[in-house]
Amino acid sequence: MGFSSVTLCSFRNLKEQTLDLSRKNIYLVGNNGQGKTNFLEMIYYLCYAASFRTKNEKILIKNDAEYLNISAKFHHSNDKISSSIKLYQDKHQKKIKLNGKLVRDRKDIISNFPCVVFCHNDLYFVNGSPEKKRIYLDQCISLNDSIFITYLRNYKKILKERNMLLKNKKIELLDVYTHQLIETGYPIQEKRRELIQFLNEKFDTIYSEISGISENLKIVYNSSWKKSGKSKILEDIWQKKIKEIQYGITLTGPHRDSFSIMMGSNDYLNFASTGQLRIISLILRILQSEYYQISTGRLPVLLVDDVLLELDSEKRERMMKFFPRYEQIFYTFLPDDMITSSENSITYRVNNGLLEKIE
């Protein structure tokens, strides 16, 4: 079923309230700036103890408040287990409780309440920086692989220390850190390649069906470690050793990788319209949801923030045919949008941070 209820206090502009979420489809209706996206962000925050909009979590606390406090109940339909999650945050600390027990590591809640958000900034996964593209890949994998999260953390730690050695010209330990970099970085690249292979199984077919155009698109992983196998990578890094010491930074590795949407031998970004890029960003989120479902046998919660409204009605209808199965879905709508309510839905009117149920 997903979330059955939520009680919130001092999250952005949202009023203090307890809300019934005991339906599969939750519709949020209101003008822009009233709190619809803030509500989706709050649900995402419950799932991951992080925001999909900002890294500065202090701004999540309402302007006149000292802290925020959120609690919710969640029911997993597959295993028929109910869970509770509570989050408290003030200007100095964050506390997470799962089923009444304090959570020390955010990694431990990620797979408990999986959600996938469809939002405007997803375009950055297509036409943004390599960092944004890596974020998409790593999000997909991290949802169902806690070991991958450990690899990412260890890699970042080793990378930081190796860069300090290069910057300070302390090269006597460089080889040790180079071996550690490869040992942690190689599995990251392998998991990303596996994900890319999964994405490509359906990516072009879905794109052709929705857009009505056959472009023969393919997602290509751009690895800065060009040679396969750890020994070949080590050899490649050694060849760049003098240049790395000169620049004081690690020049290759998973932290430099990216991916491209290719049409034959051409980068599709050079030809695609904004509308076509939006379709691609939506497909990436759809496939992220499917990847989670296939990997775990469980369904995610979906958060859909106006992005479908950017498509014309025909493409929107085609898109919905490919929409993934879900545990629960939260949609945002403007007041004039057509909404089809049912016994399995709840509609809330959102006005100045207050959510009122529309019977």
KEKE-3310 file (N, C-alpha, C; in steps of 0.2 Angstrom, whole numbers, plus 5000, padded with zeros to 4 digits):
npx = (5004:5010:5014:5003:4999:5004:5013:5017:5028:5033:5040:5047:5035:5024:5010:5007:5001:4991:4990:4979:4985:4981:4978:4981:4984:4988:4983:4988:4982:4984:4989:5004:5018:5012:5014:5015:5026:5034:5028:5030:5044:5045:5040:5050:5061:5057:5059:5073:5080:5085:5086:5079:5081:5089:5106:5108:5101:5096:5088:5076:5069:5056:5054:5052:5054:5062:5066:5062:5050:5045:5034:5029:5019:5021:5017:5022:5017:5021:5028:5019:5022:5022:5029:5037:5043:5053:5058:5069:5075:5086:5095:5108:5109:5103:5090:5086:5073:5069:5056:5056:5069:5085:5093:5109:5116:5112:5112:5105:5092:5088:5084:5072:5061:5059:5059:5055:5058:5050:5055:5057:5071:5077:5081:5094:5100:5101:5106:5115:5130:5144:5144:5131:5125:5132:5127:5113:5116:5122:5112:5102:5108:5111:5099:5096:5107:5117:5130:5137:5135:5144:5156:5156:5158:5170:5178:5178:5184:5197:5201:5201:5211:5222:5222:5227:5240:5245:5244:5252:5264:5269:5274:5278:5269:5260:5258:5253:5240:5235:5233:5223:5213:5210:5205:5193:5187:5185:5174:5164:5163:5160:5147:5140:5141:5134:5121:5119:5119:5107:5098:5098:5092:5078:5077:5078:5067:5056:5057:5055:5042:5035:5039:5036:5045:5058:5074:5085:5092:5105:5112:5128:5142:5154:5169:5183:5194:5200:5205:5202:5201:5210:5225:5228:5222:5230:5242:5239:5236:5249:5256:5251:5256:5266:5260:5249:5255:5260:5248:5242:5231:5220:5218:5210:5197:5182:5176:5177:5169:5155:5140:5133:5120:5117:5115:5118:5134:5134:5132:5117:5112:5116:5106:5093:5077:5071:5059:5061:5072:5066:5057:5066:5072:5061:5060:5072:5069:5058:5064:5073:5064:5059:5071:5074:5063:5065:5077:5074:5062:5052:5040:5042:5038:5031:5035:5028:5030:5022:5029:5024:5014:5021:5021:5013:4995:4994:5007:5008:4998:5004:5016:5011:5007:5019:5022:5029:5025:5019:5021:5014:5008:5011:5005:5006:4995:4989:4975:4966:4968:4963:4957:4955:4947:4945:4940:4952:4960:4965:4962:4970:4968:4979:4984:4993:5002:4993:4985:4970:4957:4948:4932)
npy = (4994:5006:5022:5025:5035:5052:5063:5079:5093:5109:5108:5116:5126:5120:5117:5112:5096:5081:5068:5058:5045:5033:5027:5020:5030:5046:5063:5079:5095:5111:5129:5135:5137:5134:5123:5110:5104:5104:5095:5083:5083:5081:5068:5061:5065:5058:5045:5044:5052:5064:5077:5080:5092:5101:5102:5109:5106:5113:5123:5117:5117:5126:5144:5151:5142:5131:5118:5103:5090:5074:5061:5044:5031:5015:5003:4988:4980:4968:4959:4961:4968:4981:4997:5010:5027:5040:5057:5069:5085:5098:5114:5109:5095:5078:5066:5050:5038:5021:5010:5013:5012:5020:5026:5024:5026:5033:5025:5013:5015:5017:5006:5003:5011:5014:5026:5034:5049:5060:5074:5091:5094:5083:5083:5087:5075:5071:5081:5088:5090:5079:5075:5076:5066:5054:5054:5050:5037:5031:5033:5024:5011:5011:5010:4997:4990:4990:4987:4993:5006:5007:5005:5017:5026:5023:5024:5038:5043:5037:5043:5057:5057:5052:5063:5073:5068:5070:5084:5089:5084:5072:5058:5045:5037:5035:5024:5015:5020:5021:5008:5005:5013:5008:4996:4999:5007:5000:4990:4999:5004:4993:4989:5000:4998:4987:4991:5001:4992:4985:4996:4999:4988:4991:5005:5012:5006:5010:5024:5026:5022:5031:5044:5043:5042:5034:5032:5025:5024:5024:5021:5025:5021:5032:5029:5034:5026:5018:5005:4988:4977:4976:4976:4982:4994:4999:5001:5011:5021:5023:5028:5041:5047:5057:5068:5069:5072:5084:5092:5090:5081:5068:5061:5051:5039:5032:5044:5053:5049:5047:5047:5045:5049:5041:5043:5032:5036:5048:5061:5063:5074:5085:5085:5084:5090:5101:5095:5082:5078:5079:5068:5058:5060:5056:5043:5037:5038:5030:5017:5017:5014:5001:4994:4993:4986:4974:4970:4968:4963:4971:4985:5002:5018:5031:5048:5061:5076:5087:5085:5077:5085:5093:5086:5084:5079:5067:5061:5060:5051:5039:5038:5035:5021:5015:5017:5012:4999:5002:5004:5015:5031:5048:5062:5079:5092:5106:5118:5118:5106:5090:5077:5061:5053:5040:5025:5021:5032:5047:5064:5080:5097:5109:5123:5137:5130:5121:5106:5100:5088:5083:5078)
npz = (5000:5003:5010:5024:5033:5038:5049:5051:5054:5053:5041:5028:5020:5024:5033:5050:5052:5051:5040:5030:5020:5015:5002:4985:4975:4976:4975:4972:4972:4966:4965:4958:4969:4981:4989:4984:4978:4989:4997:4991:4992:5005:5007:5000:5008:5019:5015:5012:5020:5015:5003:4987:4981:4987:4995:5006:5020:5031:5026:5025:5036:5043:5042:5054:5063:5075:5073:5063:5061:5057:5055:5050:5044:5036:5024:5018:5004:4998:5007:5017:5029:5041:5044:5054:5052:5058:5058:5064:5064:5067:5068:5070:5071:5065:5067:5065:5066:5065:5066:5079:5083:5084:5070:5064:5052:5037:5026:5030:5029:5016:5008:5013:5012:4997:4984:4969:4961:4949:4941:4937:4936:4932:4919:4919:4920:4907:4899:4907:4918:4919:4932:4936:4928:4933:4946:4943:4938:4950:4959:4955:4956:4970:4977:4978:4982:4995:4997:4986:4989:5000:4993:4985:4995:5001:4990:4987:4999:4998:4986:4990:4999:4991:4982:4990:4993:4980:4978:4988:4984:4990:4986:4990:4995:4985:4976:4984:4987:4974:4970:4980:4975:4963:4967:4974:4965:4953:4955:4955:4942:4935:4940:4936:4922:4920:4924:4913:4902:4906:4905:4891:4885:4884:4882:4869:4862:4870:4869:4855:4854:4862:4857:4843:4834:4825:4831:4834:4846:4859:4875:4880:4890:4896:4900:4910:4913:4901:4898:4900:4914:4929:4930:4918:4919:4930:4924:4915:4923:4929:4918:4917:4928:4930:4925:4934:4946:4942:4940:4952:4955:4954:4939:4932:4933:4941:4946:4936:4926:4914:4904:4888:4876:4862:4844:4833:4828:4833:4845:4853:4859:4851:4842:4847:4852:4866:4870:4866:4874:4887:4886:4886:4899:4907:4903:4908:4922:4923:4919:4929:4940:4936:4936:4950:4954:4947:4953:4966:4968:4974:4974:4970:4978:4969:4964:4956:4949:4941:4928:4918:4912:4903:4891:4876:4874:4867:4867:4881:4884:4878:4885:4898:4896:4897:4910:4926:4937:4953:4971:4977:4972:4970:4964:4957:4952:4943:4946:4935:4928:4922:4932:4936:4948:4960:4969:4974:4977:4984:4985:4988:4991:4989:4998:5002:5010:5017:5017:5011:5011:4997:4995)
capx = (5000:5014:5012:4996:4998:5010:5012:5023:5029:5039:5044:5046:5030:5019:5007:5007:4995:4992:4986:4978:4988:4979:4976:4987:4985:4987:4983:4989:4980:4985:4993:5011:5020:5007:5017:5014:5032:5037:5025:5034:5050:5044:5040:5057:5065:5056:5062:5080:5083:5089:5081:5080:5081:5095:5110:5108:5095:5094:5082:5070:5066:5052:5058:5051:5054:5069:5067:5057:5048:5040:5033:5025:5018:5022:5015:5024:5012:5024:5029:5014:5026:5021:5035:5036:5049:5052:5064:5069:5081:5087:5101:5114:5109:5097:5089:5081:5071:5065:5052:5057:5076:5089:5097:5116:5119:5107:5112:5101:5085:5087:5080:5066:5056:5061:5055:5058:5055:5050:5054:5060:5078:5079:5084:5101:5103:5102:5110:5119:5137:5145:5143:5124:5124:5134:5122:5108:5118:5123:5105:5099:5111:5111:5093:5095:5114:5121:5138:5139:5136:5151:5161:5156:5161:5177:5182:5178:5189:5203:5202:5202:5218:5227:5223:5231:5247:5248:5244:5258:5270:5271:5273:5281:5263:5256:5257:5248:5233:5233:5230:5217:5209:5207:5201:5186:5184:5183:5167:5159:5162:5157:5140:5137:5141:5128:5115:5119:5116:5099:5094:5098:5087:5071:5077:5076:5060:5051:5058:5052:5035:5032:5040:5034:5051:5064:5081:5090:5096:5109:5116:5135:5145:5160:5174:5190:5198:5199:5207:5198:5205:5214:5232:5228:5220:5235:5247:5236:5237:5256:5258:5249:5259:5270:5255:5245:5259:5260:5242:5240:5224:5219:5215:5205:5193:5174:5174:5177:5165:5149:5137:5130:5114:5120:5112:5123:5140:5133:5129:5110:5111:5117:5100:5087:5074:5069:5054:5064:5076:5061:5055:5072:5073:5056:5061:5077:5066:5054:5069:5076:5059:5059:5078:5073:5058:5068:5082:5072:5055:5047:5038:5044:5034:5033:5033:5028:5029:5020:5033:5020:5010:5025:5020:5006:4991:4995:5013:5007:4995:5009:5020:5007:5007:5025:5023:5031:5021:5021:5017:5010:5010:5009:5004:5004:4991:4986:4968:4962:4970:4958:4959:4951:4947:4943:4940:4959:4963:4964:4964:4971:4969:4985:4984:4997:5005:4988:4982:4963:4955:4943:4928)
capy = (5000:5012:5026:5025:5042:5056:5069:5084:5099:5114:5107:5121:5131:5115:5118:5106:5092:5074:5067:5051:5043:5026:5025:5019:5036:5053:5068:5086:5100:5118:5133:5135:5140:5133:5118:5104:5101:5104:5089:5078:5083:5079:5061:5059:5065:5052:5039:5044:5057:5068:5081:5080:5099:5105:5099:5113:5104:5118:5127:5113:5119:5132:5150:5154:5136:5129:5111:5100:5084:5071:5054:5041:5023:5013:4996:4984:4975:4961:4955:4962:4971:4988:5000:5017:5031:5047:5061:5075:5089:5105:5117:5106:5087:5075:5060:5045:5032:5016:5006:5015:5011:5025:5024:5028:5027:5034:5019:5008:5016:5018:5001:5001:5015:5016:5030:5037:5055:5062:5081:5095:5094:5076:5085:5087:5068:5070:5087:5091:5089:5072:5073:5074:5059:5049:5054:5046:5030:5029:5032:5018:5005:5012:5009:4990:4987:4993:4986:4998:5013:5006:5006:5024:5030:5021:5027:5045:5044:5036:5048:5063:5056:5052:5070:5077:5066:5073:5091:5090:5080:5066:5052:5039:5032:5036:5018:5011:5023:5019:5001:5005:5017:5003:4990:5001:5010:4995:4987:5004:5005:4986:4990:5005:4995:4982:4995:5003:4986:4984:5002:4998:4983:4994:5012:5014:5004:5015:5031:5026:5021:5038:5050:5041:5043:5029:5036:5020:5027:5019:5024:5023:5023:5035:5028:5037:5020:5015:4998:4983:4973:4980:4977:4987:5001:5001:5003:5017:5027:5024:5032:5048:5048:5063:5073:5069:5076:5091:5095:5089:5079:5061:5062:5046:5035:5033:5051:5057:5045:5050:5043:5049:5046:5041:5041:5030:5038:5055:5063:5065:5081:5089:5085:5083:5096:5101:5090:5075:5077:5078:5061:5054:5060:5052:5036:5036:5037:5023:5012:5016:5010:4994:4991:4992:4981:4967:4968:4967:4960:4975:4990:5009:5024:5036:5055:5064:5083:5091:5084:5074:5090:5096:5083:5085:5074:5061:5058:5058:5044:5034:5038:5031:5014:5012:5019:5006:4997:5005:5003:5021:5036:5055:5067:5086:5095:5113:5117:5117:5099:5085:5072:5055:5050:5033:5022:5020:5038:5053:5071:5085:5104:5112:5131:5140:5125:5117:5101:5099:5083:5085:5072)
capz = (5000:5004:5016:5026:5036:5039:5053:5049:5058:5051:5035:5023:5021:5025:5040:5055:5051:5051:5034:5028:5014:5014:4995:4981:4971:4980:4970:4975:4967:4968:4961:4959:4975:4987:4993:4981:4977:4996:5000:4988:4995:5012:5006:4998:5014:5024:5012:5011:5025:5011:4999:4980:4978:4990:4999:5012:5023:5036:5023:5025:5042:5042:5043:5061:5068:5077:5070:5059:5064:5053:5056:5045:5044:5029:5023:5012:5001:4996:5013:5022:5035:5043:5047:5055:5052:5062:5057:5067:5062:5069:5065:5072:5070:5062:5071:5062:5070:5061:5070:5086:5085:5081:5064:5064:5046:5032:5021:5033:5028:5009:5004:5017:5009:4991:4980:4963:4959:4942:4942:4931:4936:4929:4912:4920:4919:4900:4896:4912:4918:4920:4939:4936:4925:4938:4951:4941:4938:4957:4963:4952:4959:4977:4979:4980:4983:5000:4996:4981:4993:5004:4988:4984:5001:5001:4984:4988:5004:4995:4981:4993:5002:4985:4979:4995:4992:4974:4979:4992:4981:4994:4981:4992:4996:4979:4973:4988:4986:4967:4971:4983:4971:4958:4971:4976:4959:4948:4955:4954:4935:4933:4942:4931:4915:4921:4923:4906:4898:4907:4902:4884:4883:4883:4881:4862:4860:4873:4866:4848:4855:4864:4852:4836:4829:4826:4830:4835:4852:4863:4880:4880:4896:4895:4906:4910:4913:4895:4897:4904:4919:4934:4928:4912:4922:4934:4919:4912:4928:4930:4912:4919:4935:4930:4924:4940:4951:4940:4941:4959:4956:4951:4932:4929:4938:4941:4948:4930:4921:4912:4899:4882:4872:4855:4838:4829:4830:4835:4851:4852:4862:4846:4837:4850:4855:4873:4871:4866:4880:4892:4885:4888:4906:4910:4902:4913:4928:4922:4919:4936:4944:4934:4938:4957:4955:4945:4957:4973:4969:4977:4970:4973:4978:4964:4965:4950:4950:4935:4922:4912:4909:4898:4885:4873:4876:4863:4870:4888:4884:4876:4891:4903:4894:4900:4917:4930:4943:4959:4978:4978:4968:4972:4958:4957:4947:4943:4947:4929:4926:4923:4937:4937:4955:4961:4976:4976:4977:4988:4982:4992:4989:4993:4998:5007:5014:5020:5013:5013:5007:4993:4995)
cpx = (5004:5013:5005:4994:5005:5008:5018:5022:5035:5043:5042:5040:5024:5016:5007:5001:4997:4987:4985:4980:4986:4976:4982:4989:4983:4988:4984:4988:4981:4989:5000:5013:5016:5010:5017:5021:5036:5034:5029:5041:5050:5044:5046:5061:5063:5059:5070:5084:5087:5084:5083:5081:5087:5099:5110:5101:5093:5088:5076:5066:5062:5055:5058:5052:5062:5071:5061:5056:5043:5040:5028:5024:5018:5020:5017:5019:5014:5025:5024:5017:5024:5028:5033:5043:5048:5059:5063:5076:5081:5093:5107:5114:5102:5097:5084:5080:5067:5062:5055:5065:5080:5093:5103:5118:5113:5106:5107:5094:5083:5083:5073:5060:5058:5056:5059:5054:5056:5049:5058:5067:5081:5082:5091:5104:5105:5107:5114:5126:5138:5144:5135:5122:5126:5130:5116:5110:5119:5117:5102:5101:5111:5105:5092:5102:5118:5128:5140:5140:5142:5156:5162:5160:5168:5181:5183:5183:5196:5205:5204:5210:5223:5228:5227:5238:5249:5249:5251:5265:5273:5270:5275:5275:5258:5254:5252:5241:5231:5230:5223:5211:5206:5203:5194:5183:5181:5176:5162:5158:5159:5149:5137:5136:5135:5122:5114:5116:5109:5095:5093:5093:5080:5072:5075:5069:5055:5051:5054:5044:5032:5033:5037:5039:5056:5070:5087:5095:5100:5112:5123:5139:5152:5165:5181:5196:5197:5200:5204:5203:5210:5221:5232:5227:5226:5241:5245:5237:5244:5258:5256:5252:5262:5265:5250:5249:5260:5254:5239:5233:5224:5215:5210:5202:5186:5172:5174:5173:5158:5145:5134:5124:5116:5115:5117:5130:5140:5130:5122:5108:5112:5111:5093:5084:5073:5064:5056:5068:5072:5059:5060:5073:5067:5057:5067:5074:5061:5058:5072:5071:5059:5066:5077:5068:5061:5073:5080:5066:5050:5046:5040:5038:5036:5031:5033:5026:5028:5024:5029:5016:5014:5024:5013:5002:4992:5002:5012:5003:4999:5014:5017:5007:5014:5027:5024:5025:5024:5017:5012:5013:5007:5010:5003:5001:4990:4979:4964:4964:4964:4961:4954:4951:4944:4942:4947:4963:4961:4966:4964:4971:4974:4985:4988:5000:5000:4985:4975:4960:4949:4938:4925)
cpy = (5006:5016:5026:5032:5045:5061:5073:5090:5103:5112:5112:5125:5126:5116:5111:5102:5085:5072:5059:5050:5036:5024:5024:5026:5042:5058:5075:5091:5107:5122:5133:5139:5139:5127:5111:5100:5100:5097:5083:5077:5080:5071:5058:5059:5060:5045:5038:5049:5062:5072:5080:5087:5103:5100:5103:5111:5108:5122:5123:5115:5126:5138:5152:5148:5134:5122:5109:5093:5080:5063:5051:5034:5021:5005:4993:4979:4968:4957:4957:4964:4979:4991:5007:5021:5038:5050:5067:5079:5096:5108:5113:5098:5085:5068:5056:5039:5027:5011:5007:5015:5017:5022:5028:5030:5027:5028:5014:5009:5016:5012:4999:5005:5018:5020:5033:5044:5057:5070:5085:5095:5087:5077:5085:5080:5067:5075:5090:5089:5081:5070:5072:5067:5053:5049:5049:5038:5027:5028:5025:5012:5005:5009:5001:4986:4992:4993:4991:5005:5013:5008:5013:5028:5029:5024:5034:5047:5043:5041:5055:5063:5056:5059:5074:5075:5070:5081:5093:5087:5075:5060:5046:5034:5032:5029:5014:5013:5022:5012:5001:5008:5012:4998:4993:5004:5005:4992:4992:5005:4998:4987:4995:5002:4990:4986:4998:4998:4985:4990:5001:4993:4986:5001:5014:5012:5009:5022:5031:5026:5028:5044:5049:5042:5037:5032:5031:5022:5022:5023:5021:5026:5026:5034:5031:5032:5016:5008:4994:4979:4978:4981:4982:4994:5004:5004:5009:5023:5028:5029:5040:5050:5055:5069:5074:5073:5083:5095:5094:5086:5072:5062:5057:5042:5036:5040:5055:5054:5049:5045:5048:5045:5047:5039:5039:5032:5045:5056:5066:5072:5086:5090:5086:5090:5095:5095:5083:5073:5076:5071:5057:5054:5056:5045:5033:5034:5031:5017:5011:5012:5003:4991:4989:4986:4974:4965:4966:4963:4964:4981:4997:5013:5029:5043:5059:5071:5087:5089:5081:5079:5094:5093:5084:5079:5067:5057:5056:5052:5039:5033:5033:5023:5011:5013:5013:5005:5000:5003:5009:5026:5043:5059:5074:5088:5102:5112:5116:5110:5094:5079:5067:5052:5044:5031:5021:5026:5043:5059:5076:5092:5107:5120:5134:5135:5120:5113:5099:5093:5085:5078:5071)
cpz = (5000:5010:5018:5030:5037:5044:5052:5053:5056:5046:5029:5025:5023:5032:5044:5054:5051:5045:5032:5021:5012:5007:4991:4977:4975:4975:4974:4970:4970:4964:4962:4966:4981:4992:4990:4981:4984:4999:4997:4990:5002:5012:5005:5004:5019:5021:5012:5016:5021:5006:4991:4977:4981:4994:5006:5016:5029:5033:5023:5031:5041:5045:5051:5066:5070:5075:5066:5062:5060:5055:5052:5046:5037:5029:5017:5009:5000:5002:5019:5029:5035:5046:5049:5055:5055:5060:5061:5065:5064:5066:5065:5070:5067:5066:5067:5066:5065:5066:5078:5088:5081:5076:5064:5057:5041:5027:5024:5032:5020:5006:5008:5014:5002:4987:4974:4961:4952:4943:4937:4931:4933:4922:4913:4919:4911:4897:4901:4912:4919:4927:4940:4934:4930:4944:4949:4941:4945:4961:4961:4956:4967:4980:4982:4981:4989:5000:4991:4985:4997:4999:4986:4989:5002:4996:4985:4994:5002:4990:4984:4996:4996:4982:4984:4994:4985:4975:4983:4990:4986:4990:4984:4993:4991:4977:4977:4987:4979:4967:4974:4979:4966:4961:4972:4969:4954:4948:4954:4946:4933:4934:4937:4924:4915:4920:4916:4902:4899:4904:4894:4881:4881:4881:4874:4860:4863:4870:4859:4849:4857:4859:4845:4831:4831:4825:4832:4841:4856:4869:4880:4886:4894:4901:4905:4910:4907:4894:4902:4908:4923:4933:4922:4915:4926:4929:4916:4917:4929:4924:4913:4925:4935:4929:4930:4945:4949:4941:4949:4960:4952:4944:4929:4935:4938:4943:4941:4924:4919:4907:4894:4879:4865:4850:4833:4832:4833:4841:4850:4854:4856:4841:4841:4853:4862:4875:4871:4872:4886:4892:4888:4896:4909:4909:4907:4920:4928:4923:4926:4941:4942:4936:4946:4958:4953:4950:4964:4974:4972:4973:4974:4974:4973:4966:4959:4950:4943:4928:4916:4909:4904:4892:4882:4875:4873:4866:4877:4888:4882:4882:4896:4902:4897:4907:4921:4935:4949:4966:4979:4974:4970:4966:4960:4951:4948:4944:4941:4926:4927:4927:4937:4944:4955:4968:4979:4976:4982:4985:4987:4989:4993:4992:5003:5012:5018:5015:5016:5009:5004:4992:4989)
residu = (MET:GLY:PHE:SER:SER:VAL:THR:LEU:CYS:SER:PHE:ARG:ASN:LEU:LYS:GLU:GLN:THR:LEU:ASP:LEU:SER:ARG:LYS:ASN:ILE:TYR:LEU:VAL:GLY:ASN:ASN:GLY:GLN:GLY:LYS:THR:ASN:PHE:LEU:GLU:MET:ILE:TYR:TYR:LEU:CYS:TYR:ALA:ALA:SER:PHE:ARG:THR:LYS:ASN:GLU:LYS:ILE:LEU:ILE:LYS:ASN:ASP:ALA:GLU:TYR:LEU:ASN:ILE:SER:ALA:LYS:PHE:HIS:HIS:SER:ASN:ASP:LYS:ILE:SER:SER:SER:ILE:LYS:LEU:TYR:GLN:ASP:LYS:HIS:GLN:LYS:LYS:ILE:LYS:LEU:ASN:GLY:LYS:LEU:VAL:ARG:ASP:ARG:LYS:ASP:ILE:ILE:SER:ASN:PHE:PRO:CYS:VAL:VAL:PHE:CYS:HIS:ASN:ASP:LEU:TYR:PHE:VAL:ASN:GLY:SER:PRO:GLU:LYS:LYS:ARG:ILE:TYR:LEU:ASP:GLN:CYS:ILE:SER:LEU:ASN:ASP:SER:ILE:PHE:ILE:THR:TYR:LEU:ARG:ASN:TYR:LYS:LYS:ILE:LEU:LYS:GLU:ARG:ASN:MET:LEU:LEU:LYS:ASN:LYS:LYS:ILE:GLU:LEU:LEU:ASP:VAL:TYR:THR:HIS:GLN:LEU:ILE:GLU:THR:GLY:TYR:PRO:ILE:GLN:GLU:LYS:ARG:ARG:GLU:LEU:ILE:GLN:PHE:LEU:ASN:GLU:LYS:PHE:ASP:THR:ILE:TYR:SER:GLU:ILE:SER:GLY:ILE:SER:GLU:ASN:LEU:LYS:ILE:VAL:TYR:ASN:SER:SER:TRP:LYS:LYS:SER:GLY:LYS:SER:LYS:ILE:LEU:GLU:ASP:ILE:TRP:GLN:LYS:LYS:ILE:LYS:GLU:ILE:GLN:TYR:GLY:ILE:THR:LEU:THR:GLY:PRO:HIS:ARG:ASP:SER:PHE:SER:ILE:MET:MET:GLY:SER:ASN:ASP:TYR:LEU:ASN:PHE:ALA:SER:THR:GLY:GLN:LEU:ARG:ILE:ILE:SER:LEU:ILE:LEU:ARG:ILE:LEU:GLN:SER:GLU:TYR:TYR:GLN:ILE:SER:THR:GLY:ARG:LEU:PRO:VAL:LEU:LEU:VAL:ASP:ASP:VAL:LEU:LEU:GLU:LEU:ASP:SER:GLU:LYS:ARG:GLU:ARG:MET:MET:LYS:PHE:PHE:PRO:ARG:TYR:GLU:GLN:ILE:PHE:TYR:THR:PHE:LEU:PRO:ASP:ASP:MET:ILE:THR:SER:SER:GLU:ASN:SER:ILE:THR:TYR:ARG:VAL:ASN:ASN:GLY:LEU:LEU:GLU:LYS:ILE:GLU)
# end
